[in-house]
Amino acid sequence: MRQPLVRRSNPGMARVTPISLPAPFGGINASDSLAGGMQPFEAIDLVNWSPVEGAVETRPGYRIAVDLGTAAPVPFLHAFDEGQTATIAASGGKLFKITGDVPAALQLGSGFNSDVWRPAVLGGRLHLVNGTDAPRSVLGSALVTPAWTGPADITKLFRVRAHANRLFFAERGSSSFWYGNLASIQGALTSFDLSGVGSRGGSIEDIAVITPDGGRSGDDDAIVFFMSSGEAIMYRGSNPGDAAAWARVGVFTATRPIASETFGGDVLTVSADGYAELSRLLPSGRSPVAGFGTKIGRLAASAIARFGRNPGWQLLYDPRSRLVLIHIPQTSRFAEQHVMSVATGAWGRWRDLPASSWGHIGDDLAFGTMDGKIARMTGASDLGRPIVAVGQGSWQTMGLAGRRKRVTSVRPIVTSQVSPFVTPLLGVDFKEPRRGVAIQSAESADIGRWDQSVWDRAVWGGADRVTTELQGVGGVGDFLSVGLRADTRAGAVRWLSTTLTIEAGGLA
């Protein structure tokens, strides 16, 4: 026999529970179970939302800062401080230096075979290698070809790192690295063969430097050489030519980083093993580690499996916003970014940005576009187009596990200096969320919070502050997931919470 969802003891007044769920400021949880394993403040997905303290906020928009005039992708963008802040960019076989409060680009050189340069700073110069052209260095407004000697083909140097006041180079297809003299910016390079150090051989694919004291070039700094065979060889010391000043720390089983970024005293890495700190990754022997990307584990693994072989991955830290950004090139035209708040450890995703590389112009986060431009992340629109942010919170039983619940209305609580269009979303029992009616509203309400309202005792008396348009969003089920879509081009939108009105019934 069918029973009514709710027995009403007082005709004309439905016994319902108004409850306020926090916005998913804990970010994407792609590691725990969807059914009961996630906190109410976590998300299944956040696209173009950035977690902040106690809320989520639409990501910044972008504006074009400078046009390089190449109409080609910009795969290299690197800030360099030589007394005045500058940015070095590569596009269309050319190198540019970008300076000024109103950015202007000075062409430094042209005719290069590759725009994928690797940088290192030593002696007040930015040293660059790309594996197909002779190394270059930037000195003021000049692009210099340093007179390095040693390698039979100097154009094969494709990685460079500064360590212990020396430059260390990797040669394409070789198991040997090259290193310069102390503080040298050109001159003789000396070879150091690693073929007999590990047990598997292989050639060097990448170099990383770990600075436990936070980058102050102490005695505990280490340099790591990643081999194509799946080994990582770590040394400490300042002079590979002096056994008293050069010691092997160990040989580790590790996969080559797809992207890396020095952060504090460690190196953040993207690899086939996920997103993790190098100091955690090396001792693990490729066993799972609780790295900085643990919370986004499944999403990271999926991106690496699908797009890990694509060139152009990048990992960047933005000090101003305190965000770690991982650039994921999906096709030649499309990419997305996984973005983590260092303050909270919460993750989100950015999309709809025509980025091919990331860097800074001054203190501003910036990216190179697919068509030869440099864009600043600023403003509240994407070149006048609205930013579309879509988020879905975790699946929750609202404290009534196993009981059917009817949602009669969904009301998002947002703040903004403008009146954005917001659309509530409601998912029931792991089905695709349904969309409500888009409204222009930024009202607040004094409603009970999660774990503060008394379940099944709140009475809905008709004096609610939920708009008529929002009451059309409803559903019946055990697990519920609340989401929000925001469309804005005039100001940031901050999602604080969402209020539901629920009628609780019998067992599901």
C-alpha positions as CSV (number, residue, x, y, z in Angstrom):
1,M,0.0,0.0,0.0
2,R,1.4,3.4,-1.0
3,Q,2.0,5.8,1.9
4,P,2.2,9.6,1.8
5,L,5.7,10.9,2.0
6,V,4.8,13.0,5.1
7,R,1.9,12.6,7.5
8,R,0.7,16.0,8.4
9,S,-0.6,16.3,11.9
10,N,-1.7,19.9,11.4
11,P,-3.7,20.3,8.1
12,G,-2.7,23.3,6.1
13,M,0.8,23.5,7.6
14,A,3.4,21.1,6.2
15,R,6.1,19.9,8.6
16,V,9.3,20.5,6.8
17,T,13.0,21.1,7.6
18,P,14.8,24.2,6.3
19,I,18.4,23.4,6.3
20,S,21.4,25.4,5.1
21,L,24.3,23.6,3.5
22,P,27.7,25.4,3.2
23,A,29.1,26.1,-0.2
24,P,31.7,23.4,-1.1
25,F,34.7,25.5,0.1
26,G,36.6,22.3,0.9
27,G,37.0,21.9,-2.9
28,I,36.8,18.8,-5.1
29,N,37.1,15.5,-3.3
30,A,38.1,12.9,-5.9
31,S,39.5,10.4,-3.4
32,D,36.7,9.4,-1.0
33,S,33.5,7.5,-1.7
34,L,30.6,9.4,-3.3
35,A,28.1,7.7,-1.1
36,G,28.7,8.9,2.4
37,G,32.4,9.4,2.3
38,M,32.5,13.2,1.7
39,Q,31.9,16.1,4.0
40,P,29.0,18.6,3.3
41,F,31.5,21.3,2.5
42,E,33.2,19.3,-0.2
43,A,32.4,19.1,-4.0
44,I,32.1,16.5,-6.7
45,D,33.2,19.2,-9.1
46,L,33.9,22.9,-9.2
47,V,34.4,24.4,-12.7
48,N,35.5,28.1,-12.7
49,W,34.9,28.3,-9.0
50,S,37.9,28.9,-6.7
51,P,37.6,27.8,-3.0
52,V,38.3,30.6,-0.5
53,E,37.8,30.8,3.3
54,G,34.3,29.6,4.0
55,A,33.0,30.1,0.4
56,V,33.7,29.6,-3.2
57,E,34.2,32.4,-5.7
58,T,34.2,32.7,-9.4
59,R,37.6,32.8,-10.9
60,P,39.1,36.0,-12.3
61,G,38.6,36.9,-16.0
62,Y,41.3,37.9,-18.3
63,R,42.4,40.8,-20.5
64,I,45.0,41.0,-23.3
65,A,48.1,42.7,-22.0
66,V,50.3,42.6,-25.1
67,D,50.1,41.1,-28.6
68,L,53.4,39.6,-29.8
69,G,52.2,39.6,-33.4
70,T,53.2,36.0,-34.2
71,A,49.7,34.5,-34.4
72,A,51.4,31.4,-33.0
73,P,51.1,29.7,-29.6
74,V,53.1,31.0,-26.7
75,P,54.5,27.9,-25.0
76,F,57.1,29.7,-22.8
77,L,56.4,32.5,-20.3
78,H,58.9,33.2,-17.5
79,A,59.3,36.1,-15.1
80,F,62.9,37.3,-14.6
81,D,63.9,40.0,-12.1
82,E,67.2,41.7,-13.0
83,G,66.6,45.0,-11.1
84,Q,63.4,45.6,-13.1
85,T,60.7,43.0,-13.4
86,A,60.5,41.5,-16.8
87,T,58.9,38.5,-18.5
88,I,60.5,36.5,-21.2
89,A,58.2,34.9,-23.8
90,A,58.7,32.6,-26.8
91,S,56.4,32.4,-29.8
92,G,56.7,31.8,-33.5
93,G,60.5,31.0,-33.3
94,K,61.1,34.3,-31.5
95,L,62.1,35.4,-28.0
96,F,60.6,38.6,-26.4
97,K,61.2,40.6,-23.3
98,I,58.1,42.2,-21.8
99,T,58.4,45.1,-19.4
100,G,56.5,48.2,-18.2
101,D,53.4,48.9,-16.2
102,V,51.7,49.1,-19.6
103,P,53.4,46.0,-21.0
104,A,55.4,46.3,-24.2
105,A,57.3,43.6,-25.9
106,L,60.9,43.9,-27.2
107,Q,62.0,41.2,-29.7
108,L,65.3,39.7,-28.4
109,G,65.9,37.2,-31.2
110,S,64.3,35.1,-34.0
111,G,64.9,32.1,-36.2
112,F,64.7,29.5,-33.4
113,N,63.7,25.9,-34.1
114,S,61.7,25.5,-30.9
115,D,59.7,27.8,-28.6
116,V,59.9,25.3,-25.7
117,W,62.7,26.7,-23.6
118,R,63.9,25.7,-20.1
119,P,65.2,28.4,-17.8
120,A,67.7,28.7,-14.9
121,V,69.1,31.9,-13.3
122,L,72.7,32.3,-12.4
123,G,75.0,35.3,-12.4
124,G,72.3,37.8,-13.0
125,R,71.3,36.1,-16.3
126,L,68.5,34.0,-17.4
127,H,70.0,30.9,-19.1
128,L,67.8,29.1,-21.7
129,V,68.0,25.8,-23.5
130,N,65.5,24.1,-25.8
131,G,67.3,21.0,-27.2
132,T,67.4,22.1,-30.8
133,D,69.2,25.5,-30.7
134,A,72.4,26.7,-29.1
135,P,71.8,27.8,-25.5
136,R,71.0,31.5,-25.0
137,S,71.1,33.9,-22.0
138,V,69.2,37.1,-21.4
139,L,71.3,40.0,-20.1
140,G,69.5,43.3,-20.0
141,S,67.9,43.9,-23.4
142,A,70.4,41.6,-25.1
143,L,70.1,38.0,-26.0
144,V,73.6,36.4,-25.7
145,T,74.9,33.1,-27.0
146,P,77.3,31.9,-24.3
147,A,80.5,30.2,-25.4
148,W,80.0,26.8,-23.8
149,T,82.5,24.1,-24.8
150,G,82.5,20.4,-24.1
151,P,79.5,18.7,-25.7
152,A,80.0,17.6,-29.3
153,D,76.6,19.1,-30.2
154,I,75.8,22.0,-27.9
155,T,72.2,22.2,-29.4
156,K,71.3,18.9,-27.7
157,L,71.3,20.5,-24.2
158,F,67.6,20.5,-23.3
159,R,67.4,20.8,-19.5
160,V,69.3,23.3,-17.2
161,R,69.2,23.8,-13.5
162,A,71.2,26.0,-11.1
163,H,72.6,24.2,-8.1
164,A,75.4,25.1,-5.7
165,N,76.2,28.2,-7.8
166,R,76.8,26.1,-10.9
167,L,74.8,25.3,-14.0
168,F,73.9,21.7,-14.7
169,F,72.7,20.6,-18.1
170,A,71.1,17.4,-19.5
171,E,72.0,16.3,-23.0
172,R,69.2,14.7,-25.1
173,G,69.7,11.0,-25.4
174,S,72.7,10.8,-23.0
175,S,73.2,9.3,-19.6
176,S,75.8,12.0,-18.8
177,F,75.1,15.4,-17.4
178,W,77.3,18.5,-18.0
179,Y,78.2,21.1,-15.3
180,G,80.0,24.4,-15.5
181,N,82.7,25.9,-13.3
182,L,81.7,27.7,-10.1
183,A,79.6,30.8,-10.9
184,S,80.4,30.4,-14.7
185,I,78.1,31.8,-17.2
186,Q,80.1,30.4,-20.1
187,G,83.2,28.4,-20.7
188,A,84.2,24.7,-20.3
189,L,81.6,22.2,-19.4
190,T,82.6,18.9,-17.7
191,S,80.8,15.6,-18.2
192,F,79.6,13.2,-15.4
193,D,78.4,9.8,-16.5
194,L,75.5,8.2,-14.7
195,S,75.2,5.0,-16.8
196,G,76.9,2.9,-14.1
197,V,75.3,4.5,-11.1
198,G,71.8,2.9,-11.3
199,S,70.9,-0.6,-12.1
200,R,68.8,0.1,-15.2
201,G,70.8,2.5,-17.3
202,G,68.8,4.9,-19.5
203,S,69.3,8.6,-20.5
204,I,68.6,11.7,-18.4
205,E,65.1,13.0,-18.9
206,D,64.9,15.7,-16.3
207,I,66.7,17.4,-13.5
208,A,65.3,18.8,-10.2
209,V,66.8,20.6,-7.2
210,I,65.5,20.2,-3.6
211,T,66.4,23.0,-1.2
212,P,65.1,21.9,2.3
213,D,66.1,25.3,3.8
214,G,63.7,27.1,1.4
215,G,66.1,28.0,-1.4
216,R,69.1,29.5,0.5
217,S,71.6,27.2,-1.2
218,G,72.6,25.3,2.0
219,D,74.8,22.2,2.4
220,D,71.7,20.0,2.5
221,D,70.5,21.0,-1.0
222,A,70.2,18.0,-3.4
223,I,70.1,17.6,-7.1
224,V,68.1,14.7,-8.7
225,F,68.5,13.2,-12.2
226,F,65.5,11.4,-13.6
227,M,66.4,8.5,-16.0
228,S,64.4,7.2,-18.8
229,S,64.7,3.7,-17.2
230,G,62.5,4.8,-14.2
231,E,65.2,5.6,-11.7
232,A,66.0,8.8,-10.0
233,I,69.6,9.4,-8.8
234,M,70.2,11.9,-6.0
235,Y,73.4,13.7,-5.1
236,R,74.3,16.3,-2.5
237,G,77.3,18.5,-2.8
238,S,78.7,21.4,-4.8
239,N,81.4,19.9,-7.1
240,P,81.0,16.7,-9.0
241,G,84.7,16.7,-9.7
242,D,85.7,16.5,-6.1
243,A,84.7,13.3,-4.2
244,A,85.0,15.2,-0.9
245,A,82.4,17.7,-2.1
246,W,80.0,15.3,-4.0
247,A,78.1,12.4,-2.5
248,R,75.4,10.1,-3.8
249,V,72.3,10.0,-1.5
250,G,70.6,7.1,-3.3
251,V,69.0,5.6,-6.3
252,F,65.2,5.6,-6.2
253,T,62.5,4.0,-8.3
254,A,60.6,6.9,-9.7
255,T,58.9,8.1,-12.8
256,R,59.9,11.2,-14.7
257,P,58.0,14.4,-13.7
258,I,55.7,15.6,-16.5
259,A,55.9,19.0,-14.8
260,S,57.5,20.4,-11.7
261,E,57.8,23.6,-9.6
262,T,60.0,24.5,-6.7
263,F,57.9,25.4,-3.8
264,G,59.3,26.3,-0.4
265,G,62.0,23.7,0.3
266,D,60.5,21.0,-1.9
267,V,59.6,20.3,-5.5
268,L,55.9,19.8,-6.5
269,T,55.6,17.3,-9.3
270,V,53.1,15.9,-11.8
271,S,53.9,12.4,-12.9
272,A,52.3,9.1,-13.7
273,D,52.0,8.6,-9.9
274,G,49.8,11.7,-9.5
275,Y,50.5,15.1,-7.9
276,A,53.0,14.8,-5.1
277,E,56.0,16.5,-3.4
278,L,59.3,15.1,-4.6
279,S,60.5,14.5,-1.1
280,R,57.6,12.2,-0.5
281,L,57.7,10.6,-4.0
282,L,61.3,9.4,-4.0
283,P,61.4,7.3,-0.9
284,S,58.0,5.7,-1.7
285,G,59.4,3.4,-4.5
286,R,56.3,4.4,-6.5
287,S,53.9,3.3,-3.7
288,P,51.0,5.6,-3.2
289,V,51.9,8.6,-1.1
290,A,49.8,11.3,0.6
291,G,51.0,14.1,-1.6
292,F,49.5,17.6,-2.1
293,G,47.2,16.1,-4.8
294,T,45.7,13.3,-2.7
295,K,42.3,15.0,-2.4
296,I,42.0,15.3,-6.2
297,G,43.5,11.8,-6.8
298,R,41.0,10.2,-9.2
299,L,40.7,13.4,-11.3
300,A,44.5,13.8,-11.5
301,A,44.9,10.2,-12.5
302,S,42.3,10.5,-15.2
303,A,43.9,13.7,-16.6
304,I,47.4,12.1,-16.6
305,A,46.1,8.9,-18.2
306,R,44.3,10.8,-21.0
307,F,46.6,13.7,-21.7
308,G,49.9,12.9,-20.0
309,R,51.8,12.4,-23.3
310,N,50.7,15.8,-24.6
311,P,53.4,18.4,-24.5
312,G,52.9,21.6,-22.6
313,W,52.1,20.5,-19.0
314,Q,53.1,23.1,-16.5
315,L,53.0,23.5,-12.7
316,L,53.1,27.1,-11.3
317,Y,52.7,28.8,-8.0
318,D,51.1,32.2,-7.8
319,P,52.2,34.1,-4.7
320,R,49.6,36.8,-4.8
321,S,46.6,34.5,-4.9
322,R,48.4,31.7,-3.1
323,L,47.3,29.2,-5.7
324,V,49.1,26.2,-7.2
325,L,48.1,25.8,-10.8
326,I,48.5,22.8,-13.0
327,H,48.1,23.4,-16.7
328,I,46.7,20.4,-18.6
329,P,46.9,20.6,-22.4
330,Q,44.0,18.5,-23.8
331,T,44.3,19.3,-27.5
332,S,46.1,21.8,-29.6
333,R,43.3,24.2,-28.9
334,F,41.9,23.4,-25.5
335,A,43.3,23.0,-22.0
336,E,42.1,23.2,-18.4
337,Q,43.7,23.9,-15.1
338,H,43.6,22.2,-11.8
339,V,43.9,24.9,-9.1
340,M,44.7,24.4,-5.4
341,S,44.4,27.0,-2.6
342,V,47.6,26.8,-0.6
343,A,45.8,28.3,2.4
344,T,43.1,25.6,2.6
345,G,44.4,22.7,0.3
346,A,41.1,22.9,-1.6
347,W,40.9,22.2,-5.3
348,G,38.9,23.5,-8.2
349,R,39.1,23.5,-12.0
350,W,39.4,26.4,-14.4
351,R,38.2,26.1,-18.0
352,D,37.4,28.3,-21.0
353,L,40.8,30.0,-21.0
354,P,42.8,30.0,-24.3
355,A,46.1,29.3,-22.4
356,S,49.2,27.6,-23.8
357,S,51.5,28.5,-20.9
358,W,51.5,30.3,-17.6
359,G,53.7,32.9,-15.9
360,H,53.6,36.4,-14.5
361,I,53.6,39.9,-15.7
362,G,54.8,41.9,-12.7
363,D,52.9,40.4,-9.8
364,D,49.9,39.4,-11.9
365,L,49.1,35.9,-13.0
366,A,49.3,35.7,-16.7
367,F,49.1,33.2,-19.6
368,G,50.3,33.0,-23.2
369,T,47.5,32.4,-25.7
370,M,47.2,30.1,-28.6
371,D,47.5,33.0,-31.0
372,G,50.6,35.0,-29.9
373,K,49.2,37.1,-27.1
374,I,49.8,37.5,-23.4
375,A,46.8,37.8,-21.1
376,R,46.5,39.0,-17.5
377,M,44.2,37.3,-15.1
378,T,42.1,40.3,-14.0
379,G,38.6,41.6,-14.2
380,A,35.3,39.8,-14.1
381,S,34.8,38.7,-17.7
382,D,36.7,36.8,-20.4
383,L,37.3,39.6,-22.9
384,G,33.7,40.8,-22.3
385,R,32.2,37.3,-22.4
386,P,30.6,36.0,-19.2
387,I,32.4,33.7,-16.9
388,V,30.3,30.6,-16.4
389,A,31.0,28.8,-13.1
390,V,29.3,25.4,-12.3
391,G,29.7,23.6,-9.1
392,Q,28.2,20.4,-7.6
393,G,28.4,19.7,-3.9
394,S,28.8,16.3,-2.3
395,W,26.0,13.7,-1.9
396,Q,24.4,13.9,1.5
397,T,21.5,12.2,3.3
398,M,20.8,15.4,5.3
399,G,21.1,13.4,8.6
400,L,18.3,11.1,7.5
401,A,20.1,8.2,6.0
402,G,17.8,5.6,4.4
403,R,14.8,7.8,4.5
404,R,13.2,9.4,1.4
405,K,13.2,13.1,1.3
406,R,11.2,15.5,-0.9
407,V,13.0,18.8,-1.7
408,T,10.4,21.5,-2.2
409,S,12.8,24.4,-2.9
410,V,16.4,25.3,-3.3
411,R,17.8,28.7,-2.5
412,P,21.5,29.6,-3.1
413,I,22.9,32.4,-0.9
414,V,25.4,34.4,-2.9
415,T,27.1,37.8,-2.5
416,S,28.3,40.1,-5.3
417,Q,28.7,43.7,-6.0
418,V,26.5,43.2,-9.1
419,S,23.3,41.2,-9.7
420,P,24.6,38.0,-11.4
421,F,22.4,35.3,-12.9
422,V,22.5,32.2,-10.7
423,T,20.9,28.9,-11.4
424,P,20.3,26.4,-8.6
425,L,21.1,22.7,-9.3
426,L,19.7,19.7,-7.5
427,G,20.8,16.0,-7.9
428,V,18.9,13.1,-6.5
429,D,20.4,9.6,-5.8
430,F,23.5,10.1,-8.1
431,K,21.5,11.2,-11.1
432,E,22.5,14.2,-13.3
433,P,21.5,17.4,-11.4
434,R,18.4,19.2,-12.5
435,R,18.6,22.9,-13.2
436,G,16.2,25.4,-11.7
437,V,15.2,28.8,-13.2
438,A,18.0,31.4,-13.5
439,I,17.4,34.4,-11.4
440,Q,19.2,37.7,-10.7
441,S,19.5,37.6,-6.9
442,A,22.1,38.1,-4.2
443,E,19.8,38.1,-1.2
444,S,20.8,36.6,2.2
445,A,18.7,34.8,4.7
446,D,18.7,33.9,8.4
447,I,18.2,30.1,8.1
448,G,19.5,27.3,10.3
449,R,22.9,25.9,9.4
450,W,24.1,22.3,8.9
451,D,24.3,20.4,12.2
452,Q,22.6,23.4,14.0
453,S,18.9,23.0,12.9
454,V,16.9,20.4,14.7
455,W,15.9,17.7,12.2
456,D,12.1,17.2,11.7
457,R,11.2,20.0,14.1
458,A,11.4,23.1,11.9
459,V,8.0,24.1,10.7
460,W,7.6,25.9,7.4
461,G,4.9,28.5,8.1
462,G,4.7,30.3,4.8
463,A,6.8,33.4,5.7
464,D,9.9,32.1,3.8
465,R,12.2,34.3,1.8
466,V,12.7,31.9,-1.1
467,T,11.7,33.4,-4.4
468,T,8.9,31.8,-6.4
469,E,11.2,30.9,-9.2
470,L,13.4,28.8,-6.9
471,Q,10.5,26.6,-5.7
472,G,10.3,24.8,-9.0
473,V,13.5,22.9,-8.2
474,G,12.6,19.7,-6.5
475,G,13.1,15.9,-6.2
476,V,12.6,12.9,-4.1
477,G,15.3,10.5,-2.9
478,D,17.7,9.5,-0.2
479,F,21.0,11.1,-1.3
480,L,20.9,14.8,-2.4
481,S,23.5,17.0,-4.0
482,V,23.2,20.7,-4.3
483,G,24.9,22.8,-7.0
484,L,25.0,26.2,-8.5
485,R,25.7,27.8,-11.9
486,A,26.7,31.5,-12.0
487,D,27.0,33.6,-15.1
488,T,28.7,36.9,-14.6
489,R,30.7,39.5,-16.6
490,A,30.6,42.5,-14.3
491,G,31.8,41.3,-10.9
492,A,32.9,38.3,-8.8
493,V,30.2,36.0,-7.3
494,R,30.8,34.4,-3.9
495,W,28.6,31.4,-3.1
496,L,28.2,31.1,0.7
497,S,25.6,28.4,1.2
498,T,22.4,26.9,-0.1
499,T,19.1,26.6,1.8
500,L,16.8,23.6,1.1
501,T,13.3,22.9,2.3
502,I,12.8,19.2,2.9
503,E,9.9,17.0,3.8
504,A,11.1,13.8,5.3
505,G,9.3,10.6,4.7
506,G,9.7,6.9,5.4
507,L,12.4,4.4,4.6
508,A,13.7,4.6,1.0
